[in-house]
Amino acid sequence: MPNSALLSEAEFDAILSAAGLAVPDDLKPGVFAGAQQLHAIVELLRQPRTAADEPSNIFSLARSL
């Protein structure tokens, strides 16, 4: 996971608080690890892309007679 994509524990606590969620203390390390992984994946998905990176939406079917 790149360092820029790491979610700090303070950010994690702020997100939980803003969402009105309470995670039990014994489950918090696992939920925090999952949140860090999800945050890293989201960072990868939000990178700029060019038109060449997008799939084509044009289909051509050959029809035999």
C-alpha positions as CSV (number, residue, x, y, z in Angstrom):
1,M,0.0,0.0,0.0
2,P,1.5,3.4,-0.9
3,N,2.1,5.7,2.0
4,S,0.0,8.5,0.5
5,A,-3.0,6.1,0.5
6,L,-2.7,5.3,4.2
7,L,-5.7,6.3,6.3
8,S,-4.6,7.7,9.7
9,E,-6.4,6.5,12.9
10,A,-7.5,10.1,13.5
11,E,-9.1,10.3,10.0
12,F,-10.7,6.9,10.7
13,D,-12.2,8.0,14.0
14,A,-13.5,11.2,12.4
15,I,-15.2,9.3,9.6
16,L,-16.8,6.9,12.1
17,S,-17.9,9.8,14.2
18,A,-19.4,11.7,11.3
19,A,-21.3,8.6,10.2
20,G,-22.6,8.1,13.7
21,L,-20.9,4.6,14.0
22,A,-19.6,3.1,17.1
23,V,-17.1,0.2,16.6
24,P,-16.4,-1.9,19.7
25,D,-12.8,-1.7,21.0
26,D,-12.1,-5.4,20.4
27,L,-13.2,-5.1,16.7
28,K,-11.6,-1.7,15.9
29,P,-8.2,-3.0,14.8
30,G,-9.8,-5.2,12.2
31,V,-12.2,-2.6,11.0
32,F,-9.3,0.0,10.8
33,A,-7.2,-2.4,8.7
34,G,-10.1,-3.0,6.3
35,A,-10.7,0.7,6.1
36,Q,-7.0,1.3,5.2
37,Q,-7.2,-1.2,2.4
38,L,-10.4,0.2,1.1
39,H,-9.0,3.7,1.2
40,A,-5.9,2.6,-0.8
41,I,-8.1,0.9,-3.4
42,V,-10.3,4.0,-3.8
43,E,-7.1,6.1,-4.3
44,L,-6.1,3.8,-7.1
45,L,-9.5,4.1,-8.8
46,R,-9.6,7.9,-8.6
47,Q,-6.4,8.4,-10.6
48,P,-6.8,10.4,-13.9
49,R,-7.3,8.3,-17.0
50,T,-7.1,9.1,-20.7
51,A,-9.6,8.0,-23.3
52,A,-7.2,5.2,-24.3
53,D,-7.7,3.7,-20.8
54,E,-11.4,3.3,-21.3
55,P,-13.0,0.3,-22.9
56,S,-14.5,0.7,-26.3
57,N,-18.3,0.8,-26.5
58,I,-18.4,0.0,-30.2
59,F,-19.2,-3.5,-31.3
60,S,-19.1,-4.9,-34.8
61,L,-20.7,-8.3,-35.6
62,A,-19.8,-9.9,-38.9
63,R,-22.9,-11.4,-40.5
64,S,-22.5,-14.2,-42.9
65,L,-25.1,-14.7,-45.7
